[in-house]
Amino acid sequence: MEDREQGMVKLLMTWNIRPGSESDYFEFFIREFAPGLLQLGIQASDAWYTYYGEPPQILAGAVAEDLESMQRALATEDWLQLKAKLMAYVTDYKQKIVRATGGFQL
């Protein structure tokens, strides 16, 4: 995605929950991860759980006003710490930034 593009952008994140950490993961996600994104200026927009089928198990999305705001938030120490905490509960983490179009996005 080029810097000169305007409008809302979405951070798409995928991962698998570490076996045996499901309840701790869900508590962390609700109590720390989603609120932590909001403190960074990124609004959690959706989270999808794959119950049956091929991984990734989780697809989560979060939006920011523009690409610059998203990049600035993801460059902070707060984001690095939040992501490090997430990594204690998940494997196979991937992320990308796309233009927000609404609804389900890959």
C-alpha positions as a Markdown table, in Angstrom:
| # | Residue | x | y | z |
|---|---|---|---|---|
| 1 | Met | 0.0 | 0.0 | 0.0 |
| 2 | Glu | 1.5 | 3.3 | -1.0 |
| 3 | Asp | 1.9 | 6.2 | 1.5 |
| 4 | Arg | 0.0 | 8.7 | -0.7 |
| 5 | Glu | -3.2 | 6.7 | -0.6 |
| 6 | Gln | -5.9 | 8.4 | 1.6 |
| 7 | Gly | -8.8 | 7.2 | 3.6 |
| 8 | Met | -9.3 | 4.5 | 6.3 |
| 9 | Val | -7.0 | 1.6 | 6.4 |
| 10 | Lys | -7.3 | -1.8 | 8.1 |
| 11 | Leu | -4.8 | -3.9 | 9.9 |
| 12 | Leu | -5.5 | -7.5 | 9.1 |
| 13 | Met | -4.0 | -10.0 | 11.5 |
| 14 | Thr | -4.1 | -13.8 | 11.5 |
| 15 | Trp | -2.9 | -16.4 | 13.9 |
| 16 | Asn | -3.5 | -19.8 | 15.6 |
| 17 | Ile | -4.1 | -20.1 | 19.3 |
| 18 | Arg | -1.6 | -22.2 | 21.1 |
| 19 | Pro | -3.1 | -25.5 | 22.2 |
| 20 | Gly | -4.1 | -25.4 | 25.9 |
| 21 | Ser | -4.2 | -21.6 | 26.1 |
| 22 | Glu | -7.6 | -20.9 | 24.7 |
| 23 | Ser | -9.3 | -19.5 | 27.8 |
| 24 | Asp | -6.2 | -17.4 | 28.7 |
| 25 | Tyr | -6.0 | -16.1 | 25.1 |
| 26 | Phe | -9.7 | -15.1 | 25.0 |
| 27 | Glu | -9.4 | -13.3 | 28.3 |
| 28 | Phe | -6.2 | -11.5 | 27.1 |
| 29 | Phe | -7.9 | -10.5 | 23.8 |
| 30 | Ile | -10.9 | -9.0 | 25.5 |
| 31 | Arg | -9.3 | -7.4 | 28.5 |
| 32 | Glu | -6.0 | -6.2 | 27.0 |
| 33 | Phe | -5.5 | -6.6 | 23.3 |
| 34 | Ala | -8.7 | -4.9 | 22.0 |
| 35 | Pro | -8.4 | -2.0 | 24.6 |
| 36 | Gly | -4.7 | -1.7 | 23.9 |
| 37 | Leu | -5.4 | -1.2 | 20.2 |
| 38 | Leu | -7.9 | 1.5 | 21.0 |
| 39 | Gln | -5.3 | 3.3 | 23.2 |
| 40 | Leu | -3.0 | 3.3 | 20.1 |
| 41 | Gly | -5.7 | 5.0 | 18.0 |
| 42 | Ile | -6.6 | 1.8 | 16.2 |
| 43 | Gln | -10.3 | 0.6 | 16.5 |
| 44 | Ala | -10.8 | -3.1 | 16.6 |
| 45 | Ser | -13.4 | -3.8 | 13.9 |
| 46 | Asp | -13.9 | -7.5 | 13.6 |
| 47 | Ala | -12.6 | -10.9 | 14.8 |
| 48 | Trp | -13.4 | -14.2 | 13.1 |
| 49 | Tyr | -12.8 | -17.6 | 14.7 |
| 50 | Thr | -12.5 | -20.6 | 12.4 |
| 51 | Tyr | -14.1 | -23.5 | 14.2 |
| 52 | Tyr | -13.8 | -26.0 | 11.4 |
| 53 | Gly | -11.5 | -26.0 | 8.4 |
| 54 | Glu | -8.0 | -24.9 | 7.5 |
| 55 | Pro | -6.0 | -22.4 | 9.6 |
| 56 | Pro | -5.6 | -19.6 | 10.4 |
| 57 | Gln | -7.8 | -20.0 | 13.4 |
| 58 | Ile | -8.3 | -16.3 | 14.0 |
| 59 | Leu | -8.7 | -13.4 | 11.6 |
| 60 | Ala | -8.8 | -10.0 | 13.4 |
| 61 | Gly | -9.2 | -6.6 | 11.9 |
| 62 | Ala | -8.6 | -3.1 | 13.2 |
| 63 | Val | -9.0 | 0.3 | 11.5 |
| 64 | Ala | -7.3 | 3.7 | 11.6 |
| 65 | Glu | -8.1 | 7.0 | 10.0 |
| 66 | Asp | -5.3 | 6.8 | 7.4 |
| 67 | Leu | -2.1 | 4.9 | 6.6 |
| 68 | Glu | 0.2 | 7.4 | 8.4 |
| 69 | Ser | -1.8 | 7.0 | 11.6 |
| 70 | Met | -1.6 | 3.2 | 11.4 |
| 71 | Gln | 2.1 | 3.2 | 10.7 |
| 72 | Arg | 2.8 | 5.6 | 13.5 |
| 73 | Ala | 0.8 | 3.4 | 16.0 |
| 74 | Leu | 2.5 | 0.2 | 14.8 |
| 75 | Ala | 6.0 | 1.8 | 15.3 |
| 76 | Thr | 5.4 | 2.5 | 19.0 |
| 77 | Glu | 6.8 | 0.6 | 22.0 |
| 78 | Asp | 3.2 | 0.1 | 23.2 |
| 79 | Trp | 2.4 | -1.8 | 20.1 |
| 80 | Leu | 5.5 | -3.9 | 20.3 |
| 81 | Gln | 4.7 | -4.8 | 23.9 |
| 82 | Leu | 1.1 | -5.6 | 23.1 |
| 83 | Lys | 2.1 | -7.8 | 20.2 |
| 84 | Ala | 4.7 | -9.6 | 22.4 |
| 85 | Lys | 2.0 | -10.4 | 24.9 |
| 86 | Leu | -0.2 | -11.7 | 22.1 |
| 87 | Met | 2.7 | -14.0 | 20.9 |
| 88 | Ala | 2.6 | -15.8 | 24.3 |
| 89 | Tyr | -0.8 | -17.1 | 23.3 |
| 90 | Val | -0.5 | -17.6 | 19.5 |
| 91 | Thr | 1.5 | -19.0 | 16.7 |
| 92 | Asp | 1.8 | -18.3 | 13.0 |
| 93 | Tyr | 1.1 | -14.6 | 13.4 |
| 94 | Lys | 0.8 | -12.6 | 10.2 |
| 95 | Gln | -0.3 | -9.0 | 9.5 |
| 96 | Lys | -0.9 | -6.7 | 6.6 |
| 97 | Ile | -2.4 | -3.3 | 6.0 |
| 98 | Val | -5.1 | -2.8 | 3.4 |
| 99 | Arg | -7.5 | -0.1 | 2.4 |
| 100 | Ala | -10.7 | -0.5 | 4.6 |
| 101 | Thr | -13.6 | -1.5 | 2.4 |
| 102 | Gly | -16.0 | -2.6 | 5.1 |
| 103 | Gly | -17.1 | -6.1 | 5.8 |
| 104 | Phe | -15.0 | -9.2 | 5.7 |
| 105 | Gln | -11.6 | -8.7 | 4.1 |
| 106 | Leu | -8.6 | -11.0 | 3.4 |
